Amino acid sequence: MTGSYPDLDDLQNATEVANILRALANERRLMIVCKLVEWGEANVTSLAQAVGLSQSALSQHLAKMRDEGIVNFRRESQTIWYRIADPRIEQLFATLHGLFCRNADAPAQE
């Protein structure tokens, strides 16, 4: 029976996607990624203020997302700047934004 079993590439892709979705299955991490998609790059201080977390709590969320390959960082003197690591994450969030985020100019739906 051809096609009755997923091939190995499909299984590896499913595992990768499941890991990404698991890492993003947190309201604060979703907001962090939204801000990074919106801003392109941000430091810990501005991200912490934007999502309402302490720098310590934010750092824990960023470490998890770094481990999953969702964000990258660069160091500039004493400041660490974060950005989205994979352009597919930006595409995913553009889709999520279009589906779930109300446009400020659009009337609220009842």
N, C-alpha and C positions, 0 to 999 in steps of 0.2 A: 504494500500500500504506500504509494508515493505521497508525501505531503502529510501523512498522519502524525508525524512527530516533528516538533520544532527543531530546526537545525541549530547547531552550536552557536552560530553568530546571533541568532534570535534570542537564545537563552542568555548569552553574555550581555546583549543590549538590554534585555528585560532586567537583569541583575543590576546593571549600571543605573537604569532609570529608577528602579525601586530604591536603590541607595540614595540617589539624589532626592527623591520625594520624601524618603524617611528623614533625611537631614533637614528638609524644609518644612516638615510637619510640625511647625511651632510658630505661633503668631509673631513673636518677636523676630525670629529669623526671617519670616516672610517680609516683615517691615524693613529689616536691615537690607535685604536683597532689593526690595522696591526702591529704597533710597539710593543704593549703589547704581541701579539701572538708571534712575532719574539723574543722578549727579555725575555718573561716570567714575568718580573716584572720591573718597572721603577719608578723613582722618578719624581716629577713635573718638576724640572729643566731640566733633560735630555729629557723628553717628549716634553716640550715646545720648546727646541732647535731643536729636530728632526722633529717636524711638523710645525715649523715656527709660533708659537703663543706666545703671552705674557703669563706669568704665570697666570694672572687674567683671560684672555680669556680661557685658558686651563682648569682652575678650574671650570669655568661655564660648559664647555662640560663634564668634569668628573662628576660633580654633577648630570647632567641629566642622564648620563649612570649609575651612582650609584643608582639613583631612579628607574631605569628600571631593575636593577639587572644584568647589563652587566659587571660592574667592582666592585671589592672590594678593600679595602685599609687596610694598617696597618701603625701604627705610630712607628717610631724608633727615639727616642729623638725628634729633631725638624723636621725630614724628614718624609714625607708621601710617602709610596710606593704603587703603584697601580698594579693590576693584573686582569686578566680575571676571572670573578666570575663563569661562567657556561661553562663547557667543550664543550657544544654544539656550543657555539660561536666560540671556536677555530676550531671545525670541519667545521663550516660554512665558516670561513675565509680561511681555507686550501682549500676548494672547490673554493671560489672566487679567491684565489691566482692562483690556477691551471687554471682557466678559463680566467682571465683577466690580470694577471701580466706576463710580458715577462721574461723568464729566461735570465739572463745576458749572458749565454753561447750560447743561441740559436740565430740563425740569425733572423733578423727582417723580418716579412712577409709583402709582398706588396699587 
